[in-house]
Amino acid sequence: MEIKVNGEWTEFPDGATVADVLDATGGQRPGIAVAVDGVVVRRADWPATAVPKGAGVDVLTAVQGG
């Protein structure tokens, strides 16, 4: 199935989770947040949250500054 990750279509197996998507695109690391179709997914839920076919996944990096 195809999932749009940060604006780019990428192929993943059916049933892929948020954790699977992150592992395939740079890994789970501190300081990031993930939204699936505009809804933020808590870090604790990444392994259990399936990403539906055609979904948009945004991986955001926290930035400090003023």
C-alpha positions in Angstrom: 0.0 0.0 0.0 1.1 3.6 -0.6 1.4 6.1 2.3 2.4 9.8 1.8 5.3 10.4 4.2 6.2 14.1 4.5 4.8 14.7 1.0 6.4 11.7 -0.8 4.5 8.6 -1.7 6.2 5.5 -0.3 5.3 1.8 -0.5 4.6 -0.1 2.8 3.2 -3.5 3.6 -0.5 -3.7 4.5 -0.9 -3.2 8.2 2.1 -1.0 8.6 2.1 0.9 11.9 3.5 4.4 12.7 6.5 2.7 14.2 7.1 0.7 11.0 6.9 4.0 9.0 9.4 5.7 11.3 11.8 2.7 11.2 11.8 2.7 7.4 12.4 6.5 7.2 15.1 7.2 9.7 14.1 5.5 12.9 12.3 6.5 16.1 14.3 9.3 17.7 13.9 11.8 20.4 12.4 15.2 19.6 9.9 14.2 16.9 6.1 14.2 16.7 4.0 12.2 14.2 0.6 13.1 12.7 -1.5 10.7 10.6 -3.9 12.6 8.4 -3.5 15.7 10.6 -4.0 13.9 14.0 -1.1 13.7 16.3 -0.3 10.2 17.5 1.2 9.8 21.0 4.6 8.2 21.1 3.3 5.3 23.3 0.7 4.5 20.6 3.2 4.3 17.6 3.7 0.5 17.7 -0.1 -0.1 17.8 -1.4 2.5 15.4 -2.0 1.2 11.9 -1.6 3.6 9.1 -4.4 3.3 6.5 -3.7 3.0 2.8 -3.4 6.5 1.2 -2.9 8.2 4.6 -0.6 11.2 5.0 2.0 10.9 7.7 3.9 14.0 8.8 7.1 13.5 10.9 7.9 16.8 12.6 11.1 17.7 14.5 10.8 19.9 17.6 12.9 23.1 17.3 13.9 25.5 20.0 14.3 29.2 19.5 12.8 32.5 19.9 
